Amino acid sequence: MQFKLKYILFIFSLLLSVHVSAQKTKRQVLEARRVQNQKDQIYINALLSNTKRKEQNLLGDLSDLKDKIKTRQNLITAITNETKELGNEIYLNQLEINQNKRDLKALKKDYADMIFQSYKSKSQNNRIMFLLSSENFYQGYKRFQYMKQYTSFRKKQGEEIQLKTVKLQELTDTLSAKKELKQTLLSEEKKEKSAVEKEKKQQENLLTQVKKKENKYKKQIRKFQKEEARIDALIDKAIRNAIAASNKKSGKKTSKSAVFTLTAEAKVLASKFISNKGKLPWPVEKGYVSTYYGKQPHPIVKTATIQSNGVRITTNKGSKARAVFEGTVLAVQVMTGNRKAVLIQHGNYITVYKNLENIVVNTGDKIKTKQLIGTIFTDKITDKTILGFVLSKNATTENPKSWIYKM
């Protein structure tokens, strides 16, 4: 019965340690996520802090504020998740401490009983008599071995008590550190929530100003969308022209087909591009997505709809655009205000880098992954540096989020 109880306690202790280890690994992931969110928040706040306060930039101010709030809320969520996981760890840690205390108490009791029995029979005469009273040599030898094992076991148990005591102290120290970290996280969460409330009030004030002139801002949005559609049409035409030229070169008769005819080399490149889906580097060294792919309501003027064939990435002034994969420059399109779009072909996939100035590549150039393409244009009114990035298979656009690492 006693053996069965000890076995059950051993299994419980083993399962508990495994669970604690799993919890620790999970919290390490959450901690890394929180740290990354903190870095993102610092970066975005620094990036958007120099926005010029002009009436024509009111939509931009609101968009910036929206991004700041979103980033801060992501951080709050990360803190909340880590705090909950930390609470679970503290609970399991306490269970382990309680188990260790019980084990230590049992060990000390056994050791005390052993010392007491040893004390009762510790005289040399008692030991000699114990050996001499043996019925034969074999029994005497066994008793001698028992005395040696008993001494060794007592020493081992003493060492085990010492180890358990050290482990218990380490667990107690760990528990104190976790409780302190939890309090720090709770304080940080409270601070972030307070900042969000303040920013939301600021957002409401700006929204009130926007609503007063909503029709005016709708016109601005429509004008921007019209220009984007014009640029997208030029890019689409350049791609379709390249497809037609590719088909003609290969002798393909279906001129209406919007699919590249690939050489063996281009097929290999396309295959490599596909195998890197979800792992492609960002087209900028540092930045964040301020407009996502697809049809969506305007982030501020909800009654207006915007269509984005790619993503818009806000980055630092003076930032460079870089190729997300090796390929060949298919075309360079010149846009309004001498801004440029560079199209790079990767087999039957095309990546497009819009809103550039001072480009350093030409049509036909062979490009390597992360090779610099040109400087991203900075708007003089908004002081914003935004790269437009589009990814398409033949002439059909795809969501870059599925292709770019952690976008």
PyMOL commands that set and color helices and strands:
alter all, ss='L'
color gray80, all
select helices_A, chain A and resi 2-48+55-120+124-132+137-212+214-250+264-275+336-338+400-402
alter helices_A, ss='H'
color red, helices_A
select strands_A, chain A and resi 288-291+294-297+305-308+311-315+320-322+327-334+340-346+349-359+366-367+372-376+385-393+396-398
alter strands_A, ss='S'
color yellow, strands_A
deselect
rebuild
show_as cartoon
